[in-house]
Amino acid sequence: MIELGGKIFLEEFSSLEPAKLIVVKKIVGSYVRNVEFADKTFLKLILKLSQSGNEYCIEGALENAVGKKEAEARDINLFYSLNSVLTKLRN
């Protein structure tokens, strides 16, 4: 598990190519900064990556003081899947 800043947890992402992992960290970090700005009760974001063939599945959970919101996205493009799950969690 990769922990970023004590509030971001990335499970199974260490198997990615280093260049893809850097981009994922930047996208997720930017997303969390925006969430923290909008929601002062934000606690943590957990993302779990799994691969089935050439398809990426990302399960996400966003926790704040009110509760927990979960979402899932699948796509053959890692970044589309990541964007989709983060968008679902934001809305």
N, CA and C atoms as a LAMMPS dump frame, in Angstrom:
ITEM: TIMESTEP
0
ITEM: NUMBER OF ATOMS
273
ITEM: BOX BOUNDS ff ff ff
-5.0000000000000000e+02 5.0000000000000000e+02
-5.0000000000000000e+02 5.0000000000000000e+02
-5.0000000000000000e+02 5.0000000000000000e+02
ITEM: ATOMS id mol type element x y z
1 1 1 N 0.85 -1.177 0
2 1 2 C 0 0 0
3 1 3 C 0.893 1.237 0
4 2 1 N 0.491 2.208 -0.783
5 2 2 C 1.196 3.486 -0.852
6 2 3 C 0.356 4.506 -0.089
7 3 1 N 0.992 5.208 0.839
8 3 2 C 0.305 6.236 1.617
9 3 3 C 0.892 7.59 1.235
10 4 1 N 0.018 8.527 0.924
11 4 2 C 0.448 9.876 0.538
12 4 3 C -0.165 10.891 1.497
13 5 1 N 0.662 11.57 2.241
14 5 2 C 0.188 12.651 3.098
15 5 3 C -0.712 12.244 4.241
16 6 1 N -0.83 10.971 4.539
17 6 2 C -1.653 10.515 5.647
18 6 3 C -3.143 10.466 5.36
19 7 1 N -3.564 10.962 4.19
20 7 2 C -4.991 10.981 3.866
21 7 3 C -5.305 10.231 2.578
22 8 1 N -4.29 9.811 1.851
23 8 2 C -4.476 9.119 0.576
24 8 3 C -3.825 7.742 0.685
25 9 1 N -4.614 6.716 0.344
26 9 2 C -4.12 5.348 0.406
27 9 3 C -4.359 4.679 -0.937
28 10 1 N -3.283 4.217 -1.57
29 10 2 C -3.355 3.563 -2.869
30 10 3 C -2.961 2.103 -2.704
31 11 1 N -3.922 1.208 -2.894
32 11 2 C -3.676 -0.221 -2.753
33 11 3 C -3.469 -0.841 -4.125
34 12 1 N -2.444 -1.678 -4.243
35 12 2 C -2.121 -2.42 -5.463
36 12 3 C -1.64 -1.527 -6.61
37 13 1 N -1.311 -0.282 -6.351
38 13 2 C -0.807 0.604 -7.397
39 13 3 C 0.701 0.453 -7.589
40 14 1 N 1.379 -0.188 -6.671
41 14 2 C 2.83 -0.331 -6.77
42 14 3 C 3.246 -1.216 -7.942
43 15 1 N 2.305 -1.965 -8.516
44 15 2 C 2.618 -2.819 -9.654
45 15 3 C 2.661 -2.046 -10.974
46 16 1 N 2.254 -0.785 -10.953
47 16 2 C 2.258 0.044 -12.169
48 16 3 C 3.673 0.441 -12.563
49 17 1 N 3.83 0.782 -13.842
50 17 2 C 5.095 1.337 -14.313
51 17 3 C 5.35 2.635 -13.55
52 18 1 N 6.618 2.946 -13.249
53 18 2 C 6.918 4.16 -12.488
54 18 3 C 6.349 5.439 -13.107
55 19 1 N 6.386 5.57 -14.424
56 19 2 C 5.862 6.788 -15.07
57 19 3 C 4.357 6.913 -14.855
58 20 1 N 3.619 5.816 -14.961
59 20 2 C 2.17 5.85 -14.736
60 20 3 C 1.864 6.158 -13.275
61 21 1 N 2.654 5.607 -12.369
62 21 2 C 2.435 5.834 -10.941
63 21 3 C 2.624 7.309 -10.589
64 22 1 N 3.598 7.949 -11.186
65 22 2 C 3.827 9.372 -10.936
66 22 3 C 2.612 10.188 -11.37
67 23 1 N 2.071 9.887 -12.547
68 23 2 C 0.897 10.61 -13.042
69 23 3 C -0.31 10.364 -12.137
70 24 1 N -0.496 9.111 -11.707
71 24 2 C -1.607 8.783 -10.804
72 24 3 C -1.49 9.588 -9.512
73 25 1 N -0.301 9.652 -8.934
74 25 2 C -0.096 10.402 -7.693
75 25 3 C -0.426 11.879 -7.877
76 26 1 N -0.032 12.461 -9.003
77 26 2 C -0.311 13.873 -9.261
78 26 3 C -1.804 14.122 -9.427
79 27 1 N -2.493 13.247 -10.158
80 27 2 C -3.935 13.39 -10.362
81 27 3 C -4.676 13.279 -9.036
82 28 1 N -4.335 12.251 -8.258
83 28 2 C -5.01 12.02 -6.984
84 28 3 C -4.701 13.143 -5.995
85 29 1 N -3.463 13.595 -5.96
86 29 2 C -3.097 14.697 -5.063
87 29 3 C -3.866 15.968 -5.378
88 30 1 N -3.996 16.282 -6.645
89 30 2 C -4.756 17.459 -7.058
90 30 3 C -6.228 17.312 -6.695
91 31 1 N -6.77 16.138 -6.911
92 31 2 C -8.168 15.859 -6.563
93 31 3 C -8.399 16.068 -5.064
94 32 1 N -7.52 15.526 -4.239
95 32 2 C -7.684 15.635 -2.784
96 32 3 C -7.562 17.09 -2.329
97 33 1 N -6.656 17.858 -2.92
98 33 2 C -6.558 19.283 -2.562
99 33 3 C -7.884 19.993 -2.837
100 34 1 N -8.501 19.686 -3.977
101 34 2 C -9.789 20.307 -4.309
102 34 3 C -10.887 19.85 -3.358
103 35 1 N -10.892 18.582 -2.998
104 35 2 C -11.902 18.064 -2.063
105 35 3 C -11.722 18.701 -0.691
106 36 1 N -10.489 18.797 -0.224
107 36 2 C -10.227 19.405 1.082
108 36 3 C -10.677 20.869 1.117
109 37 1 N -10.497 21.573 0.008
110 37 2 C -10.922 22.963 -0.071
111 37 3 C -12.442 23.079 0.016
112 38 1 N -13.147 22.159 -0.63
113 38 2 C -14.613 22.2 -0.67
114 38 3 C -15.269 21.56 0.552
115 39 1 N -14.599 20.578 1.146
116 39 2 C -15.181 19.825 2.261
117 39 3 C -14.198 19.803 3.425
118 40 1 N -14.432 20.636 4.398
119 40 2 C -13.514 20.747 5.548
120 40 3 C -13.563 19.522 6.461
121 41 1 N -14.532 18.615 6.246
122 41 2 C -14.638 17.415 7.088
123 41 3 C -13.991 16.195 6.433
124 42 1 N -13.287 16.393 5.317
125 42 2 C -12.633 15.293 4.609
126 42 3 C -11.637 14.581 5.521
127 43 1 N -11.678 13.242 5.513
128 43 2 C -10.764 12.449 6.325
129 43 3 C -9.739 11.674 5.497
130 44 1 N -10.232 10.885 4.516
131 44 2 C -9.276 10.117 3.715
132 44 3 C -9.903 9.605 2.428
133 45 1 N -9.013 9.255 1.499
134 45 2 C -9.384 8.671 0.22
135 45 3 C -8.633 7.359 0.077
136 46 1 N -9.372 6.299 -0.238
137 46 2 C -8.762 4.991 -0.441
138 46 3 C -9.098 4.538 -1.86
139 47 1 N -8.069 4.18 -2.629
140 47 2 C -8.256 3.659 -3.978
141 47 3 C -7.587 2.3 -4.077
142 48 1 N -8.287 1.342 -4.681
143 48 2 C -7.742 0.001 -4.857
144 48 3 C -7.795 -0.359 -6.336
145 49 1 N -6.655 -0.749 -6.866
146 49 2 C -6.525 -1.085 -8.282
147 49 3 C -6.497 -2.595 -8.47
148 50 1 N -7.216 -3.061 -9.477
149 50 2 C -7.097 -4.464 -9.885
150 50 3 C -7.145 -4.502 -11.396
151 51 1 N -6.503 -5.509 -11.964
152 51 2 C -6.465 -5.662 -13.409
153 51 3 C -7.028 -7.014 -13.791
154 52 1 N -7.852 -6.993 -14.833
155 52 2 C -8.411 -8.212 -15.387
156 52 3 C -8.138 -8.176 -16.883
157 53 1 N -7.148 -8.922 -17.31
158 53 2 C -6.746 -8.85 -18.706
159 53 3 C -6.146 -7.487 -18.985
160 54 1 N -6.723 -6.764 -19.926
161 54 2 C -6.219 -5.42 -20.226
162 54 3 C -7.125 -4.334 -19.653
163 55 1 N -8.016 -4.712 -18.745
164 55 2 C -8.965 -3.756 -18.158
165 55 3 C -8.543 -3.4 -16.729
166 56 1 N -8.597 -2.107 -16.425
167 56 2 C -8.292 -1.626 -15.081
168 56 3 C -9.593 -1.395 -14.321
169 57 1 N -9.641 -1.885 -13.095
170 57 2 C -10.782 -1.646 -12.225
171 57 3 C -10.268 -0.899 -10.997
172 58 1 N -10.882 0.223 -10.701
173 58 2 C -10.494 1.001 -9.527
174 58 3 C -11.712 1.154 -8.63
175 59 1 N -11.551 0.724 -7.391
176 59 2 C -12.575 0.897 -6.369
177 59 3 C -12.115 2.034 -5.472
178 60 1 N -13.028 2.953 -5.192
179 60 2 C -12.665 4.1 -4.376
180 60 3 C -13.61 4.308 -3.22
181 61 1 N -13.075 4.853 -2.143
182 61 2 C -13.877 5.202 -0.974
183 61 3 C -13.394 6.553 -0.455
184 62 1 N -14.329 7.455 -0.28
185 62 2 C -14.049 8.784 0.23
186 62 3 C -14.729 8.907 1.588
187 63 1 N -13.951 9.191 2.619
188 63 2 C -14.505 9.305 3.962
189 63 3 C -14.409 10.735 4.464
190 64 1 N -15.489 11.184 5.085
191 64 2 C -15.485 12.47 5.783
192 64 3 C -16.198 12.281 7.11
193 65 1 N -16.386 13.353 7.849
194 65 2 C -16.994 13.251 9.177
195 65 3 C -18.44 12.773 9.115
196 66 1 N -19.1 12.963 7.988
197 66 2 C -20.501 12.576 7.83
198 66 3 C -20.646 11.09 7.518
199 67 1 N -19.741 10.536 6.729
200 67 2 C -19.847 9.134 6.349
201 67 3 C -18.84 8.739 5.288
202 68 1 N -19.209 7.71 4.54
203 68 2 C -18.307 7.137 3.55
204 68 3 C -19.061 6.98 2.231
205 69 1 N -18.422 7.379 1.147
206 69 2 C -19.006 7.238 -0.181
207 69 3 C -18.098 6.327 -0.994
208 70 1 N -18.697 5.377 -1.722
209 70 2 C -17.914 4.427 -2.502
210 70 3 C -18.293 4.488 -3.975
211 71 1 N -17.333 4.163 -4.833
212 71 2 C -17.571 4.142 -6.276
213 71 3 C -16.598 3.157 -6.912
214 72 1 N -16.937 2.746 -8.127
215 72 2 C -16.09 1.817 -8.878
216 72 3 C -16.134 2.196 -10.343
217 73 1 N -15.013 1.983 -11.038
218 73 2 C -14.956 2.264 -12.474
219 73 3 C -14.042 1.25 -13.148
220 74 1 N -14.396 0.892 -14.392
221 74 2 C -13.609 -0.037 -15.191
222 74 3 C -13.387 0.55 -16.566
223 75 1 N -12.16 0.403 -17.075
224 75 2 C -11.85 0.858 -18.422
225 75 3 C -10.522 0.245 -18.836
226 76 1 N -10.296 0.196 -20.158
227 76 2 C -9.007 -0.326 -20.626
228 76 3 C -7.91 0.726 -20.461
229 77 1 N -8.304 1.986 -20.255
230 77 2 C -7.349 3.057 -20.026
231 77 3 C -7.326 3.376 -18.528
232 78 1 N -6.165 3.247 -17.923
233 78 2 C -6.009 3.477 -16.488
234 78 3 C -6.501 4.869 -16.079
235 79 1 N -6.145 5.874 -16.857
236 79 2 C -6.466 7.243 -16.477
237 79 3 C -7.949 7.568 -16.65
238 80 1 N -8.609 6.969 -17.63
239 80 2 C -10.061 7.121 -17.761
240 80 3 C -10.763 6.496 -16.563
241 81 1 N -10.283 5.328 -16.161
242 81 2 C -10.862 4.648 -15.009
243 81 3 C -10.668 5.479 -13.739
244 82 1 N -9.48 6.008 -13.562
245 82 2 C -9.185 6.839 -12.397
246 82 3 C -10.055 8.087 -12.389
247 83 1 N -10.142 8.776 -13.516
248 83 2 C -10.967 9.976 -13.601
249 83 3 C -12.426 9.66 -13.318
250 84 1 N -12.905 8.557 -13.845
251 84 2 C -14.299 8.173 -13.653
252 84 3 C -14.623 7.92 -12.182
253 85 1 N -13.79 7.182 -11.494
254 85 2 C -14.06 6.892 -10.082
255 85 3 C -13.948 8.162 -9.226
256 86 1 N -12.998 9.026 -9.525
257 86 2 C -12.863 10.266 -8.755
258 86 3 C -14.054 11.201 -8.997
259 87 1 N -14.543 11.228 -10.221
260 87 2 C -15.724 12.045 -10.547
261 87 3 C -16.948 11.522 -9.817
262 88 1 N -17.116 10.212 -9.788
263 88 2 C -18.257 9.615 -9.074
264 88 3 C -18.194 9.932 -7.579
265 89 1 N -17.011 9.905 -7.01
266 89 2 C -16.849 10.201 -5.582
267 89 3 C -17.106 11.676 -5.283
268 90 1 N -16.782 12.548 -6.198
269 90 2 C -16.957 13.981 -5.997
270 90 3 C -18.44 14.354 -6.026
271 91 1 N -19.215 13.713 -6.891
272 91 2 C -20.637 14.065 -7.047
273 91 3 C -21.525 13.4 -6.02
